[in-house]
């Protein structure tokens, strides 16, 4: 972490970090319009710099092939998850990134424990995996809508009032297991205000090119805003850990949210500090042998000692 860029990024994201063990009141503790005294013009330049950092470190992560990064994105509808992924990952090699979106569980998924489908989508070593919504849906949407819990085919004793505390513990333990096995778990909550969500929904209704993004179900879900805010606050309090902390990213300004997400992900990669592999002595000899063979194939390499090629006069 001696790199000056790493120190600068660490300072930038520190106000966004949920301190492990702290109690969060989302509305009181985090401002969705916070922008760290940046202007949009400066922010665009910073995002470009962040994308370059991600490209550099992703290439090293893939080459080292021993560690992985899992980025979990959670948010209310219209907070900008898709746009964040598109802009932040715009400069990286798509072969090294795996994006998974989680919708309503299938019958097969409901026949397993609630973490099974997320385990199946983990990135391989050397990859960055992105969960567009994640295993935290199991303590958010399922908590706000108890009927979803009933559909999970749990035994009666597993649906008691302690189910949420158990799930927080199980999720923390699972993420600790991932960390112990070479995963850096990066968790970003895009914090959108209710008024900004209203404006974005109206934009999706009013602009024909955005109609496809809108569903009347979005408005129905908005009616549960207060319940979601309570669920988010408790989730952040219970599951921000030393090995997998939460970052609450202000999302009312899309350009600033993208800078923050890039900074959080870049910080995780810099902490890993992946390195290009070095080859041993035998492998280096093989490289030199291959080099000589390739050099002999170069144009003019077969010229005689007198400076003329074998076809010359």
N, C-alpha and C positions, 0 to 999 in steps of 0.2 A: 504493500500500500504506500510505498515511498513516492510513487508517481504523483506529480503535482496535480494532474487531472483527477486522480482518485481522491485526493484530499479535498479538492474543490467540490467534487460531486458529493462527497460524504457530508460536507457542511450544508450543501444546498438541500439535501433530502432529509436532514435531521429533524426539521420541524414537522415533517410528514409522518414520522415513525411513531407507532404506538408502543410506548414503553412496556415491555413485558411485566405483567403483574399490576398494571394500572387499570383503573376503572374509567371507562369512556362514556361520556354523554355526547353523542355525535353532534347534535345541534349546538351545544355549548362549547365544545372543544375544537371543532374544525369548521373553518369558514369556506364554503364552496366557491367564493369569489376571490380568495387569496391568490396573489400573483407575485409575491416577493419583490415588489417594486420594479418589475420588468415591464418593458413595452413590448408590443406584439412584434415590431420589427427586430428588436434584439432577440426576442424569443425564437423567431424563425431561424436566425443565425445559430443560436444555441442548439436548436433541434438538429440542424445539419451537422454540427460538431458531434452531437450525441450519436447520430446515426453512423458517423465515421468510426467512433469508438466501438460501437456494437459490431460493425463489420470486421474490424481488426481483431477483436477478442473472440468473436464467433469462429473465425478461421482458425485461431489457435486452439479453441475448445475442441473443434472437430479433429484437428491434427493430433492433439494429445489423446483423445478417445478414451478418457477414463472417468470424466465427470460429466454431469448433465445439469441443466437448469430447467426448473418448472416454474413458469409464470402463471399465477392464478389471477384472473380478472373478475371482480364482482362489482355490481352496480345495479341501480334501478334502470328501467327502460329509458332509452334515449340519452344515456350518459356518455355514449361515445366509445363503447368497447371496440366495435368493428373498425372505426376510424383510427383509434389508437393503435391497433394492431397493424393496420395498413401503413400508417405514417412512420411508426417507430421501427418497423421491420423492413422498411423500404430499401435499405442498403445491404441487407445480409443475403447470403446464399440461401435460396429457398430449399435446397436439398438438406440443409442443416436445421430446418425449423418444421415443427409439426404442430398444427393448430387443431384443437378439438373443441367442438361446441356440443353442449349437453342439453337436450330437449327432454320431453316427457319420457320416462323410462319405458323400454320395451318389455314384453312378457319375459324374455330371456333374462333381462337385467333384473326384473322384479323377483326372479327365481334365485337370486344370489343376495348376499349381504349388500348394504347400501354403498359400500366403498368399492365393490368389485368392478363396476364399469369404469371407474376412474383409474384404478390400478391397471386395467387393460390398455389405457391410452397414454401411459407414461412414456416420455421420450427415451430413446436409446442413449447409450453413452456417446458423448460428443455432440449431442443434439440440444437444442432449445425447444422445449415443449410449452405450448400456450393453451391453457384451459379458458375458453371463452364462456364464462360461468363455470363453476367447479363443484367439488365435493361440498362446498359451503352452502349450496342450494339445499342440502339435507338438514341444515339448521336455520334456514331462512324461509324459502317458499313453503317447505314442508311444515315449518312451524306456524307460519301465518295461515296456512290452509290445512288444518288437522285431517281433513278427508284424504289428503295425499298420504299421510302416515298410515291410515287404515288400508290403503291399497298396497302397501309394501309387504303384506302377508306375514307380519310379525306375530309371534305368539303373544297372547294377552299380557303376560308379565313383562314383555318388552315395550309395552305402550303406556307404562305408568308415568306419573309426572316427572320422574327423574330421567326420562329418556334424553332430554337435551343436555343435561350435565354429563351423562354418559357419552353422548356423541362428541361433546367438546373434548373429553378426555381421550376418546378413541381417535379422533382426528389429530390431536396433539401427538399421541403415541405413534400414529402412522407416519406423520411428517418427521418425527424423530427417527423412525426407522429409515425413511428415505434419506435423511441427512447423513445417517451413519453409513449409508451405502452409496455415497458419492453424489447425491442430488443437492443442489441449492434450491430451496423452495422460496420463491419470491411472491409475495401476496400484495396485490394492489386493489384498493377499493376506490372507485371513481365516485366522488362525493358530489352529487348533483342536487341543487336546490329544487324545491317544489315549483317555484315560479319559472325557473329556467326549463324544467321539464314541460310545463304547460306551453311555453313558447315554442319549444321544439315539436311538440305534438301538433300545434296549430300550423307550423310550417310544413309538416308532413301531410296535413290535410289540404292546405291551400296550394301547394306546388305539385302539379301533376307528376313531375319526375320523382317526387318523394312519396307518392301515394302508396307505393308498394311496401314501404317501410312501416306503414301504420296498420294497426288492427284495433278494432273496438275493444278487444280484450285488454289492450294497454290502458284504456280509460277505466275499465272495471278494476284492474290491478291497482291503479292509482288511488282508488277509494280506500285502499289499505295502507296508505302512506305512513300514518303514525305507527301502525303495528310493525311495519318494516323498519322504521327508524329505531324502534325499541329492540327489534331482533338484531339489527346491525350493531347497535351499541353493545349488546351483550356478547355477540360473536367476537367483536374486536377485543373486548375486555378479557374473554376467556381463552382466546386462541392466538394472541400475539405472544410469541415465545422467542427465546434467544436464538433458537435454531431456525425459526421461520416467523419473523416478525411481520406485522401488517404495516402498510404505508397507506395513509388516507390522502388521496390526490384530489385537490380542488378541481371540479369538472365543469364549472359554469363557463369557463373560457377554454374552448377546445385546444387552442394552441398551447396554453400553459399546461393542460393535462398531459399532452403528448410529450412535452419537455420533461415533466416529472416522471412519467412512466419510463422514458428512455434513460433518465438518470438513475432510477431505481434498478433497472435491469443492468445498466452499465456498471453500477457499483457492485452488483452481485458477481458479474464476470471478472471485474478487477480484483475482487477479494479471492476468487479462485486463482487468478493469475496463471492461466494455462500457458504452457510453453510448447514450442515446436520440438518434436523428438530429435535427439541427436543419435547418430549412428555409431556403432562400434568400429574397431579397427578392421575387422574382416569385411564388414559391409562397405567401409570406405575404400578398401582395396578393390572391391567389385565395382564401385563407382568410378574409380580411376581407370579400370580396365575398359569399362563401357565408354568412358570419355575418349580414350585413345582410339577405340574403334570408330566412334562417331567422327572424330577429327580426320581420320583417314578417308572418310567418305566426302569430305568437303571439296568443292570445286578447286582444282589445281593441286590437290594434295598428292597426286600421283606424278607430278612433274619430276623429271630427272634432275640429277645433281647439277647439270649444266644449265638449268633454268628452262629447258624445253620439255614440253609434255611428250609422252611416248608416241603421239601422233605428229609431233613437230618435225621440221626438216633439220 
